[in-house]
Amino acid sequence: MVATQQKTAPSFNEFVVIVSLMMALVAFSIFFAMNALSLGFASFLNSRFVMRFGMIHMVRWVIVEIKFYPANIDHS
């Protein structure tokens, strides 16, 4: 005869681990959604800027800004 194992209720430590994993999955879902929404909004704004100002004008503006106002880099 094969011995059968009786199923017992999970201990408190197992319960804590399961709840922690579920909370981590929920947090990951929320952060993933926030990231997707922010990237979508940034793409939308970028398209509006390009349509309003034009790509050539925006690139020239960035080049002038980089040339005349470089980042504060310590070269010492």
N, C-alpha and C positions, 0 to 999 in steps of 0.2 A: 504494500500500500504506500502511496505517495503522501508524504506529510504536507499539509496545506498550511499556508501562513495566514494568520488572521490580520485583516487590515485594521490598523489603529488610526486614530485621529492624529493629524500632524501636531508635532510639539510646538511650543511657542516660538522657538528659534526658527523652525521651518516656516511658520506663519510669517514671521518678520522678514525672512528672506523673500518669500513669495510676494508680499506686499511691497517690498523695496523694489523688486524687479518690475512689478506692475507700474509703480510710480515713475521709475526710470523710463519705461516705454511711453508713458503719457507725456513726460517732460520732453523726450526726444521728438514726439509727434508735434508738440507745440512749437519747439524751436525750429523744426523743419518747416512748419507752416509759416512761421514768422520770417524765416530766411527766404522762402519762396515769394512771399508777398513783398518783401523789401526789394528783392532783385527784380520782380515784375514792375514795381513802381519806378525803380531806377531806370529800367529800360524804357518805360513810358516817358519819363522826363527827358531822357536822352533823345528820344525820337522827336519830341516837341522842340527841344533846343536846336537840333539839326535842321528841322523844317523851318524854324523861325529865322535862324541866323545863317545857316548854310555851313557845310562842312569845311570849306576852304577858309572862311572867315574865322571859324572856331579854332582851326589848326594854327592859323597865323597868330591869333590872339595868345594861344598857349605858348607858342615859340617865343613871342616877344616877352611874355611874362617870365619864362624860364631864363631868357637871356639877360634881362635887365633887373630881375628880382630873384636871384638864385637863393636856394635854401641856405639857411645859416649852418654851414658846415665848418667845423673847426679843422683847419689844415695844419695845425701845429704838431 
